[in-house]
């Protein structure tokens, strides 16, 4: 791996820094991003901000030109994520679309679906959410009960989803449902692209302990969708999900957010004359965790750039991100607990909420370990 950035990549990063400096309001952390990228005020801000990103070609430069990109390397994708995520993700859930929903459509969608969804994504016009988990089916997607029944014009969906981040204000949901006669329980899982303004869709907020606006329930009552809303073949949901999780797991550069929060904490400690002795050692350990996650993520991106098949590196990198989040928030909590409480520092509050969820969001930490041990090391499942 070449550890240096090219001149064009450096220029690209500076473009991102410039637009963030220019567009983010002065009270960004205190009044927009303090409660994470799901906060209604941030999601409203993202509507205009994403259009400005698109106008400068900063949404999906790594996509093919015909779908709104400019055929850049995957490195520009991770550069975008580093700058946006560490700024509190002002794109809101557009990142879901660019990280994994878009690539899934690019790989499995019809040409009509590609032109519709990929172009609206590249123009920054839509916000996405993910409808996977259910009240009785969290990590066990085979246990889902949401059903899709064929109709004359397409499908009718009934069921519910839970823990659906962004759903209250998003435009479209990447939804999973079962088609009863598509074979066995796993094979029946099918993907749908569900506009959330469809009749029969109801979204109810759940106030989480970490962020007030993060979680939602989505109820589907006789929701009619056309055939064109199905992504891939009937019963091909597992194949699609398996493909996209490699994009989802490292799509959000949480390690960079962790590192910048750590840098901010060290700055406060220096101002207070408290950055010495054992405190420096604890900061160094947290920094090592951040840089380990960065290097492991870069290994995954390097594989994409060189056309290698995805492997265990994705899950190792994702687990390392969790460890980085926890290392940094533990350091801040022990050294600067006063800044995590109101009125406190808005960035620390936002990062604290993010770190709480890092072991669950985008695949629980234990799931990453299970994938590594079972799928790649061949170890037996626990009894």
KEGU-67162 format. One record per residue (C-alpha): x, y, z; residue number from 1. Coordinates in nm, 4 decimals. Layout:
BEGIN
+----------+----------+----------+-----+
|     east |    north |       up | num |
+----------+----------+----------+-----+
|        X |        Y |        Z | NUM |
...
+----------+----------+----------+-----+
//
This chain:
BEGIN
+----------+----------+----------+-----+
|     east |    north |       up | num |
+----------+----------+----------+-----+
|   0.0000 |   0.0000 |   0.0000 |   1 |
|   0.1198 |   0.3510 |  -0.0855 |   2 |
|   0.0753 |   0.5611 |   0.2280 |   3 |
|   0.0983 |   0.8938 |   0.0441 |   4 |
|  -0.1940 |   1.0870 |  -0.1029 |   5 |
|  -0.1720 |   1.1893 |  -0.4657 |   6 |
|  -0.1889 |   1.5547 |  -0.5615 |   7 |
|  -0.5435 |   1.5138 |  -0.6965 |   8 |
|  -0.6570 |   1.3418 |  -0.3744 |   9 |
|  -0.5075 |   1.6234 |  -0.1668 |  10 |
|  -0.6866 |   1.8800 |  -0.3812 |  11 |
|  -1.0102 |   1.6847 |  -0.3450 |  12 |
|  -0.9823 |   1.6758 |   0.0351 |  13 |
|  -0.9221 |   2.0510 |   0.0397 |  14 |
|  -1.2396 |   2.1032 |  -0.1646 |  15 |
|  -1.4317 |   1.9189 |   0.1055 |  16 |
|  -1.2662 |   2.1192 |   0.3841 |  17 |
|  -1.3435 |   2.4433 |   0.2019 |  18 |
|  -1.7134 |   2.3709 |   0.1560 |  19 |
|  -1.7470 |   2.2643 |   0.5190 |  20 |
|  -1.5759 |   2.5837 |   0.6351 |  21 |
|  -1.7993 |   2.7888 |   0.4089 |  22 |
|  -2.1368 |   2.6209 |   0.4649 |  23 |
|  -2.1514 |   2.4974 |   0.8250 |  24 |
|  -2.3051 |   2.7613 |   1.0544 |  25 |
|  -2.1015 |   2.8957 |   1.3461 |  26 |
|  -2.3309 |   2.7195 |   1.5955 |  27 |
|  -2.3058 |   2.3868 |   1.4118 |  28 |
|  -2.2123 |   2.1633 |   1.7054 |  29 |
|  -2.4343 |   2.3390 |   1.9566 |  30 |
|  -2.7591 |   2.3640 |   1.7556 |  31 |
|  -2.7384 |   2.1199 |   1.4643 |  32 |
|  -2.5005 |   1.8278 |   1.5142 |  33 |
|  -2.5072 |   1.7842 |   1.8939 |  34 |
|  -2.7641 |   1.5031 |   1.8697 |  35 |
|  -2.6138 |   1.3250 |   1.5702 |  36 |
|  -2.6954 |   1.3229 |   1.1983 |  37 |
|  -3.0536 |   1.2082 |   1.2720 |  38 |
|  -3.1483 |   1.5357 |   1.4394 |  39 |
|  -3.4397 |   1.6993 |   1.2498 |  40 |
|  -3.2611 |   2.0345 |   1.2231 |  41 |
|  -2.9511 |   1.8681 |   1.0800 |  42 |
|  -3.1576 |   1.6628 |   0.8351 |  43 |
|  -3.3298 |   1.9799 |   0.7188 |  44 |
|  -2.9901 |   2.1482 |   0.6777 |  45 |
|  -2.8643 |   1.8470 |   0.4800 |  46 |
|  -3.1295 |   1.9025 |   0.2123 |  47 |
|  -2.9624 |   2.2213 |   0.0969 |  48 |
|  -2.6073 |   2.1228 |   0.1829 |  49 |
|  -2.6213 |   1.8054 |  -0.0263 |  50 |
|  -2.7331 |   2.0031 |  -0.3303 |  51 |
|  -2.4283 |   2.2266 |  -0.2872 |  52 |
|  -2.2023 |   1.9213 |  -0.2594 |  53 |
|  -2.3514 |   1.7858 |  -0.5792 |  54 |
|  -2.3027 |   2.1163 |  -0.7613 |  55 |
|  -1.9288 |   2.0864 |  -0.6920 |  56 |
|  -1.9132 |   1.7153 |  -0.7802 |  57 |
|  -1.8462 |   1.6087 |  -0.4208 |  58 |
|  -2.1173 |   1.3468 |  -0.3641 |  59 |
|  -2.0037 |   1.0343 |  -0.5510 |  60 |
|  -1.6875 |   1.1091 |  -0.7525 |  61 |
|  -1.5950 |   0.7393 |  -0.7260 |  62 |
|  -1.9068 |   0.6330 |  -0.9207 |  63 |
|  -1.9175 |   0.5841 |  -1.2982 |  64 |
|  -1.9756 |   0.9021 |  -1.4951 |  65 |
|  -2.3049 |   0.7758 |  -1.6388 |  66 |
|  -2.4480 |   0.7567 |  -1.2863 |  67 |
|  -2.3331 |   1.1001 |  -1.1744 |  68 |
|  -1.9723 |   1.0329 |  -1.0763 |  69 |
|  -1.6435 |   1.0885 |  -1.2537 |  70 |
|  -1.4866 |   0.7419 |  -1.2357 |  71 |
|  -1.2496 |   0.8351 |  -0.9505 |  72 |
|  -1.0828 |   0.5696 |  -0.7341 |  73 |
|  -1.2455 |   0.4381 |  -0.4136 |  74 |
|  -0.9990 |   0.6503 |  -0.2146 |  75 |
|  -1.2074 |   0.9605 |  -0.2797 |  76 |
|  -1.5016 |   0.7801 |  -0.1213 |  77 |
|  -1.3148 |   0.7301 |   0.2070 |  78 |
|  -1.1722 |   1.0835 |   0.1956 |  79 |
|  -1.5277 |   1.2138 |   0.1680 |  80 |
|  -1.6352 |   1.0000 |   0.4614 |  81 |
|  -1.3432 |   1.1127 |   0.6778 |  82 |
|  -1.4161 |   1.4803 |   0.6291 |  83 |
|  -1.7947 |   1.4566 |   0.6507 |  84 |
|  -1.8226 |   1.2102 |   0.9372 |  85 |
|  -1.5738 |   1.3945 |   1.1563 |  86 |
|  -1.7744 |   1.7145 |   1.0994 |  87 |
|  -2.0867 |   1.5514 |   1.2421 |  88 |
|  -2.2038 |   1.4149 |   0.9042 |  89 |
|  -2.3783 |   1.7213 |   0.7553 |  90 |
|  -2.5011 |   1.5038 |   0.4687 |  91 |
|  -2.7237 |   1.3190 |   0.7190 |  92 |
|  -2.8383 |   0.9851 |   0.5749 |  93 |
|  -2.7292 |   1.0648 |   0.2206 |  94 |
|  -2.4201 |   0.8695 |   0.3284 |  95 |
|  -2.6310 |   0.5515 |   0.3471 |  96 |
|  -2.7251 |   0.5961 |  -0.0149 |  97 |
|  -2.3726 |   0.6648 |  -0.1327 |  98 |
|  -2.2046 |   0.4026 |   0.0877 |  99 |
|  -2.4124 |   0.0927 |   0.0231 | 100 |
|  -2.7672 |   0.1436 |  -0.1111 | 101 |
|  -2.6355 |   0.2997 |  -0.4308 | 102 |
|  -2.3684 |   0.0320 |  -0.4868 | 103 |
|  -2.6338 |  -0.2372 |  -0.4289 | 104 |
|  -2.8572 |  -0.0802 |  -0.6927 | 105 |
|  -2.5576 |  -0.0459 |  -0.9237 | 106 |
|  -2.4831 |  -0.4183 |  -0.8914 | 107 |
|  -2.8308 |  -0.5717 |  -0.8745 | 108 |
|  -3.0721 |  -0.3136 |  -1.0147 | 109 |
|  -3.2328 |  -0.2817 |  -1.3547 | 110 |
|  -3.1132 |  -0.0040 |  -1.5813 | 111 |
|  -3.4350 |   0.1836 |  -1.5050 | 112 |
|  -3.3666 |   0.1593 |  -1.1293 | 113 |
|  -3.0088 |   0.2712 |  -1.1775 | 114 |
|  -3.1046 |   0.5795 |  -1.3749 | 115 |
|  -3.3762 |   0.6701 |  -1.1265 | 116 |
|  -3.2054 |   0.6106 |  -0.7938 | 117 |
|  -2.8363 |   0.6589 |  -0.8700 | 118 |
|  -2.8867 |   0.9907 |  -1.0415 | 119 |
|  -3.1039 |   1.1304 |  -0.7619 | 120 |
|  -2.8367 |   1.0155 |  -0.5160 | 121 |
|  -2.5548 |   1.1746 |  -0.7124 | 122 |
|  -2.7526 |   1.4996 |  -0.7247 | 123 |
|  -2.7931 |   1.4937 |  -0.3459 | 124 |
|  -3.1710 |   1.4954 |  -0.3684 | 125 |
|  -3.2742 |   1.2052 |  -0.1415 | 126 |
|  -3.2155 |   1.0803 |   0.2108 | 127 |
|  -3.2186 |   0.7049 |   0.2764 | 128 |
|  -3.2847 |   0.4719 |   0.5669 | 129 |
|  -3.2586 |   0.0955 |   0.6216 | 130 |
|  -3.5500 |  -0.1355 |   0.7066 | 131 |
|  -3.3853 |  -0.4586 |   0.8259 | 132 |
|  -3.4394 |  -0.5163 |   1.2001 | 133 |
|  -3.7779 |  -0.6144 |   1.3424 | 134 |
|  -3.9172 |  -0.6527 |   1.6956 | 135 |
|  -3.8479 |  -1.0287 |   1.6840 | 136 |
|  -3.5632 |  -1.0251 |   1.4316 | 137 |
|  -3.2558 |  -0.8185 |   1.5089 | 138 |
|  -2.9374 |  -0.9779 |   1.3831 | 139 |
|  -3.1348 |  -1.2896 |   1.2833 | 140 |
|  -3.2852 |  -1.1606 |   0.9591 | 141 |
|  -3.4218 |  -1.5060 |   0.8774 | 142 |
|  -3.6700 |  -1.4581 |   1.1629 | 143 |
|  -3.8309 |  -1.1511 |   1.0066 | 144 |
|  -4.2081 |  -1.1546 |   0.9774 | 145 |
|  -4.2713 |  -0.8695 |   0.7309 | 146 |
|  -4.4388 |  -1.0221 |   0.4267 | 147 |
|  -4.4716 |  -0.9254 |   0.0614 | 148 |
|  -4.7598 |  -1.0860 |  -0.1267 | 149 |
|  -4.7819 |  -1.0684 |  -0.5039 | 150 |
|  -5.0615 |  -0.8613 |  -0.6560 | 151 |
|  -5.1632 |  -0.7945 |  -1.0145 | 152 |
|  -4.9394 |  -0.4885 |  -1.0309 | 153 |
|  -4.6596 |  -0.5793 |  -0.7901 | 154 |
|  -4.6543 |  -0.6536 |  -0.4160 | 155 |
|  -4.8470 |  -0.5752 |  -0.0989 | 156 |
|  -4.6349 |  -0.5421 |   0.2167 | 157 |
|  -4.7467 |  -0.5900 |   0.5762 | 158 |
|  -4.5286 |  -0.5910 |   0.8863 | 159 |
|  -4.3066 |  -0.3633 |   1.0905 | 160 |
|  -3.9462 |  -0.2571 |   1.1349 | 161 |
|  -3.7748 |  -0.1163 |   1.4423 | 162 |
|  -3.4610 |   0.0833 |   1.5339 | 163 |
|  -3.4857 |   0.2459 |   1.1903 | 164 |
|  -3.2570 |   0.5488 |   1.2060 | 165 |
|  -3.3523 |   0.8524 |   0.9926 | 166 |
|  -3.6938 |   0.7099 |   0.8967 | 167 |
|  -3.8930 |   1.0049 |   1.0342 | 168 |
|  -3.7454 |   1.2461 |   0.7802 | 169 |
|  -3.5965 |   1.0226 |   0.5101 | 170 |
|  -3.7361 |   0.9802 |   0.1587 | 171 |
|  -3.6784 |   0.6140 |   0.0805 | 172 |
|  -3.6157 |   0.2939 |   0.2726 | 173 |
|  -3.4035 |  -0.0023 |   0.1645 | 174 |
|  -3.6522 |  -0.2616 |   0.2887 | 175 |
|  -3.6395 |  -0.6376 |   0.3422 | 176 |
|  -3.9496 |  -0.8584 |   0.3354 | 177 |
|  -4.0313 |  -1.2258 |   0.2816 | 178 |
|  -4.2253 |  -1.3671 |  -0.0078 | 179 |
|  -4.3976 |  -1.6778 |   0.1291 | 180 |
|  -4.3738 |  -1.8995 |  -0.1785 | 181 |
|  -4.0151 |  -1.8147 |  -0.2734 | 182 |
|  -3.8692 |  -2.1263 |  -0.1122 | 183 |
|  -3.7078 |  -2.1796 |   0.2264 | 184 |
|  -3.7023 |  -1.9186 |   0.5021 | 185 |
|  -3.3680 |  -1.7695 |   0.4018 | 186 |
|  -3.4310 |  -1.7808 |   0.0312 | 187 |
|  -3.7612 |  -1.5938 |   0.0675 | 188 |
|  -3.5954 |  -1.2707 |   0.1791 | 189 |
|  -3.6367 |  -1.0040 |  -0.0899 | 190 |
|  -3.5235 |  -0.6414 |  -0.1201 | 191 |
|  -3.7577 |  -0.3512 |  -0.1920 | 192 |
|  -3.6969 |   0.0192 |  -0.2479 | 193 |
|  -3.9809 |   0.1787 |  -0.0516 | 194 |
|  -4.0694 |   0.5498 |  -0.0804 | 195 |
|  -4.1712 |   0.6482 |   0.2713 | 196 |
|  -4.4583 |   0.8638 |   0.1493 | 197 |
|  -4.6333 |   0.5515 |   0.0152 | 198 |
|  -4.9873 |   0.5004 |   0.1480 | 199 |
|  -4.9936 |   0.2601 |   0.4420 | 200 |
|  -4.6501 |   0.3556 |   0.5821 | 201 |
|  -4.6485 |   0.4955 |   0.9366 | 202 |
|  -4.3340 |   0.6069 |   1.1212 | 203 |
|  -4.3274 |   0.6493 |   1.4993 | 204 |
|  -4.0273 |   0.7889 |   1.6860 | 205 |
|  -3.8581 |   0.6069 |   1.9729 | 206 |
|  -3.6645 |   0.8255 |   2.2148 | 207 |
|  -3.3295 |   0.6551 |   2.2686 | 208 |
|  -3.1050 |   0.6939 |   2.5705 | 209 |
|  -2.8261 |   0.8276 |   2.3505 | 210 |
|  -3.0048 |   1.0498 |   2.0975 | 211 |
|  -3.3591 |   1.1790 |   2.1107 | 212 |
|  -3.4309 |   1.1597 |   1.7376 | 213 |
|  -3.2281 |   0.8615 |   1.6241 | 214 |
|  -3.4657 |   0.5651 |   1.6377 | 215 |
|  -3.8023 |   0.4907 |   1.4817 | 216 |
|  -4.0589 |   0.2171 |   1.4262 | 217 |
|  -4.1943 |   0.1729 |   1.0744 | 218 |
|  -4.5362 |   0.0089 |   1.0325 | 219 |
|  -4.6512 |  -0.1282 |   0.6960 | 220 |
|  -5.0244 |  -0.1813 |   0.6482 | 221 |
|  -5.1327 |  -0.2998 |   0.3016 | 222 |
|  -4.8502 |  -0.1065 |   0.1364 | 223 |
|  -4.8761 |  -0.1523 |  -0.2406 | 224 |
|  -4.5559 |  -0.1369 |  -0.4453 | 225 |
|  -4.5024 |  -0.1883 |  -0.8182 | 226 |
|  -4.2748 |  -0.4576 |  -0.9576 | 227 |
|  -4.0156 |  -0.1875 |  -1.0225 | 228 |
|  -3.9739 |  -0.1394 |  -0.6453 | 229 |
|  -3.8208 |  -0.4873 |  -0.6053 | 230 |
|  -3.4401 |  -0.4895 |  -0.6195 | 231 |
|  -3.2996 |  -0.8101 |  -0.7651 | 232 |
|  -3.4899 |  -1.1353 |  -0.7954 | 233 |
|  -3.7403 |  -1.2744 |  -0.5514 | 234 |
|  -3.5612 |  -1.4514 |  -0.2696 | 235 |
|  -3.2270 |  -1.2869 |  -0.3575 | 236 |
|  -3.2211 |  -1.0662 |  -0.0487 | 237 |
|  -2.9469 |  -1.2604 |   0.1255 | 238 |
|  -2.7183 |  -1.2328 |  -0.1747 | 239 |
|  -2.7715 |  -0.8578 |  -0.1899 | 240 |
|  -2.7331 |  -0.8050 |   0.1860 | 241 |
|  -2.4126 |  -1.0103 |   0.1889 | 242 |
|  -2.2746 |  -0.7908 |  -0.0883 | 243 |
|  -2.3658 |  -0.4578 |   0.0699 | 244 |
|  -2.2469 |  -0.5234 |   0.4248 | 245 |
|  -1.8873 |  -0.4943 |   0.3060 | 246 |
|  -1.9713 |  -0.1401 |   0.1931 | 247 |
|  -2.1756 |  -0.0570 |   0.5027 | 248 |
|  -1.9212 |  -0.1763 |   0.7585 | 249 |
|  -1.6453 |   0.0675 |   0.6607 | 250 |
|  -1.8492 |   0.3334 |   0.4816 | 251 |
|  -1.8576 |   0.5678 |   0.7812 | 252 |
|  -1.5055 |   0.6753 |   0.8804 | 253 |
|  -1.5721 |   0.6750 |   1.2522 | 254 |
|  -1.2009 |   0.6463 |   1.3331 | 255 |
|  -1.1438 |   0.9987 |   1.1984 | 256 |
|  -1.4267 |   1.1339 |   1.4129 | 257 |
|  -1.2678 |   0.9588 |   1.7117 | 258 |
|  -0.9242 |   1.1012 |   1.6346 | 259 |
|  -1.0518 |   1.4571 |   1.6028 | 260 |
|  -1.2494 |   1.4262 |   1.9259 | 261 |
|  -0.9295 |   1.3002 |   2.0908 | 262 |
|  -0.7318 |   1.5941 |   1.9515 | 263 |
|  -0.9960 |   1.8324 |   2.0865 | 264 |
|  -0.9772 |   1.6685 |   2.4287 | 265 |
|  -0.5992 |   1.6936 |   2.4366 | 266 |
|  -0.6302 |   2.0632 |   2.3507 | 267 |
|  -0.8571 |   2.1203 |   2.6506 | 268 |
|  -0.6240 |   1.9279 |   2.8788 | 269 |
|  -0.3251 |   2.1331 |   2.7639 | 270 |
|  -0.5169 |   2.4548 |   2.8322 | 271 |
|  -0.5920 |   2.3306 |   3.1838 | 272 |
|  -0.2361 |   2.2174 |   3.2451 | 273 |
|  -0.3515 |   1.8571 |   3.2884 | 274 |
|  -0.1809 |   1.6895 |   2.9928 | 275 |
|   0.1132 |   1.5164 |   3.1576 | 276 |
|   0.2328 |   1.1857 |   3.2974 | 277 |
|  -0.0152 |   0.8978 |   3.2852 | 278 |
|  -0.2688 |   1.1144 |   3.0992 | 279 |
|  -0.0338 |   1.1278 |   2.7997 | 280 |
|  -0.0044 |   0.7498 |   2.8079 | 281 |
|  -0.3823 |   0.7066 |   2.8051 | 282 |
|  -0.4115 |   0.9503 |   2.5147 | 283 |
|  -0.1430 |   0.7605 |   2.3243 | 284 |
|  -0.3314 |   0.4323 |   2.3658 | 285 |
|  -0.6513 |   0.5940 |   2.2365 | 286 |
|  -0.4625 |   0.7418 |   1.9418 | 287 |
|  -0.3133 |   0.4001 |   1.8622 | 288 |
|  -0.6658 |   0.2540 |   1.8518 | 289 |
|  -0.7765 |   0.5249 |   1.6067 | 290 |
|  -0.4784 |   0.4745 |   1.3789 | 291 |
|  -0.5174 |   0.0958 |   1.3870 | 292 |
|  -0.8760 |   0.1349 |   1.2684 | 293 |
|  -0.7612 |   0.3770 |   0.9989 | 294 |
|  -0.4955 |   0.1414 |   0.8619 | 295 |
|  -0.7321 |  -0.1556 |   0.8627 | 296 |
|  -0.9932 |   0.0501 |   0.6784 | 297 |
|  -0.7341 |   0.1631 |   0.4253 | 298 |
|  -0.6468 |  -0.2015 |   0.3692 | 299 |
|  -1.0099 |  -0.2641 |   0.2681 | 300 |
|  -1.0185 |   0.0401 |   0.0383 | 301 |
|  -0.6859 |  -0.0606 |  -0.1148 | 302 |
|  -0.8383 |  -0.3993 |  -0.1955 | 303 |
|  -1.1304 |  -0.2321 |  -0.3703 | 304 |
|  -0.9001 |  -0.0079 |  -0.5687 | 305 |
|  -0.7045 |  -0.3132 |  -0.6837 | 306 |
|  -1.0110 |  -0.5269 |  -0.7573 | 307 |
|  -0.9648 |  -0.7815 |  -0.4776 | 308 |
|  -1.2649 |  -0.9692 |  -0.3429 | 309 |
|  -1.3955 |  -0.8542 |  -0.0049 | 310 |
|  -1.2921 |  -1.0727 |   0.2883 | 311 |
|  -1.2481 |  -1.0768 |   0.6638 | 312 |
|  -1.0619 |  -0.7441 |   0.6528 | 313 |
|  -1.3950 |  -0.5613 |   0.6370 | 314 |
|  -1.5196 |  -0.7065 |   0.9659 | 315 |
|  -1.1826 |  -0.6652 |   1.1364 | 316 |
|  -1.1772 |  -0.2984 |   1.0349 | 317 |
|  -1.5321 |  -0.2465 |   1.1587 | 318 |
|  -1.4502 |  -0.4007 |   1.4962 | 319 |
|  -1.1386 |  -0.1828 |   1.5198 | 320 |
|  -1.3582 |   0.1245 |   1.4687 | 321 |
|  -1.5714 |   0.0205 |   1.7647 | 322 |
|  -1.2603 |  -0.0171 |   1.9783 | 323 |
|  -1.1374 |   0.3263 |   1.8679 | 324 |
|  -1.4688 |   0.4886 |   1.9590 | 325 |
|  -1.4682 |   0.3267 |   2.2982 | 326 |
|  -1.1029 |   0.4095 |   2.3671 | 327 |
|  -1.1538 |   0.7774 |   2.2969 | 328 |
|  -1.4840 |   0.8197 |   2.4781 | 329 |
|  -1.3442 |   0.6383 |   2.7825 | 330 |
|  -1.0494 |   0.8797 |   2.7792 | 331 |
|  -1.2739 |   1.1863 |   2.7527 | 332 |
|  -1.5123 |   1.0543 |   3.0187 | 333 |
|  -1.2289 |   0.9978 |   3.2647 | 334 |
|  -1.0377 |   1.3202 |   3.1983 | 335 |
|  -1.3054 |   1.5744 |   3.0995 | 336 |
|  -1.6405 |   1.4516 |   3.2368 | 337 |
|  -1.7660 |   1.8086 |   3.2812 | 338 |
|  -1.7540 |   1.8671 |   2.9051 | 339 |
|  -1.9885 |   1.5786 |   2.8325 | 340 |
|  -2.2723 |   1.7413 |   3.0261 | 341 |
|  -2.4917 |   2.0325 |   2.9312 | 342 |
|  -2.3945 |   2.3018 |   2.8407 | 343 |
|  -2.0624 |   2.1290 |   2.7665 | 344 |
|  -1.8961 |   2.0977 |   2.4288 | 345 |
|  -2.1363 |   2.0238 |   2.1422 | 346 |
|  -1.8861 |   1.8067 |   1.9578 | 347 |
|  -1.8211 |   1.5931 |   2.2649 | 348 |
|  -2.1929 |   1.5467 |   2.3215 | 349 |
|  -2.2388 |   1.4401 |   1.9590 | 350 |
|  -1.9401 |   1.2086 |   1.9722 | 351 |
|  -2.0578 |   1.0566 |   2.3009 | 352 |
|  -2.3913 |   0.9635 |   2.1426 | 353 |
|  -2.2137 |   0.8226 |   1.8390 | 354 |
|  -1.9736 |   0.6180 |   2.0501 | 355 |
|  -2.2567 |   0.4681 |   2.2561 | 356 |
|  -2.4100 |   0.3236 |   1.9391 | 357 |
|  -2.0866 |   0.2158 |   1.7710 | 358 |
|  -2.1002 |  -0.1378 |   1.9073 | 359 |
|  -2.4510 |  -0.1867 |   1.7663 | 360 |
|  -2.4981 |   0.0368 |   1.4610 | 361 |
|  -2.3901 |  -0.0976 |   1.1198 | 362 |
|  -2.3662 |  -0.4468 |   1.2669 | 363 |
|  -2.3106 |  -0.5304 |   1.6337 | 364 |
|  -1.9519 |  -0.5792 |   1.7447 | 365 |
|  -2.0294 |  -0.9383 |   1.8384 | 366 |
|  -2.1618 |  -1.0016 |   1.4887 | 367 |
|  -1.8308 |  -0.8828 |   1.3428 | 368 |
|  -1.6446 |  -1.1292 |   1.5639 | 369 |
|  -1.8834 |  -1.4093 |   1.4698 | 370 |
|  -1.8284 |  -1.3374 |   1.1004 | 371 |
|  -1.4524 |  -1.3456 |   1.1427 | 372 |
|  -1.4473 |  -1.6614 |   1.3533 | 373 |
|  -1.7101 |  -1.8578 |   1.1621 | 374 |
|  -1.6952 |  -1.7528 |   0.7989 | 375 |
|  -1.3216 |  -1.6875 |   0.7706 | 376 |
|  -1.1522 |  -1.8925 |   1.0445 | 377 |
|  -1.3897 |  -2.1875 |   1.0264 | 378 |
|  -1.4362 |  -2.2047 |   1.4035 | 379 |
|  -1.7423 |  -2.3881 |   1.5390 | 380 |
|  -2.0379 |  -2.1857 |   1.6635 | 381 |
|  -2.0829 |  -2.1566 |   2.0384 | 382 |
|  -2.3234 |  -2.3911 |   2.2090 | 383 |
+----------+----------+----------+-----+
//
